[in-house]
């Protein structure tokens, strides 16, 4: 007969791994893919001299208004519905359109991310965009930083842009010449961090430009000057002074729900 005083009692609750035994695994999502307008096996993969990726709201607004771009494809994330998107590219669409710019002797591709990305999908998107169908010589990513991730106090009255670079880029002449480096102890997260990490893994010259605040005419003007000086000199940006704040009201996204960190 069992001794109720000395026998170990049964567990009062399941361990987490025991609970998982009763739930079916979640179905895996289809991989992201790039759909080109005119696929040509002879020119695949694309090898631009520069790939510019817009994640922040101001950079999306500015690069959408580059005058001399040509739509060449889109990056499709299967879980993002295309219903409601317009026939012509619009800032209100949930899409990631790819554009080509011929800038002197350079071939440049723009990628405008106009939808939010969940944390578990950031690395799959980074692999799809960099190093498979598109193998760039350099990558420039525009993202924003939240005040909670920045070492030190910042207010809404502050306006700044800073950069992070891959190891190989730091040995070369900087793409963004006049920006300070993102301070040690601050944190970047989400798709921007995953893209820069992908560049580091693939030994690609990569630069991540982060700006503050996330929206507003002041940061838009600063990024416009940065593009005109260091990145796309001579390329027209059709942005009128009165339309900046109005244009920035489109699809304000929250990328910082993502938890993948890059320090």
Secondary structure, 3 states (H helix, E strand, C coil): CCCCCCCCCCCCCCCHHHHHCCCCCCCCCCCCEEEECCCCHHHCCECCCEEEEECCHHHHHHHHCECCCEEEEEEECCCCCCCCCCCCCCCCCCCEEEEEEEECCEEEEEEEECCCCCHHHHHHHHHHHCCCCECCCEEEEEEECCHHHCCCCCCCCCCEEEEEECHHHHCCCCCCCCCEECCCCCCEECHHHHHHHHHHHCCCEEEEEEEECCCCHHHHHHHHHHHHHHHCCCCCECCCHHHHHHHCCCCCCCHHHCCCEEC
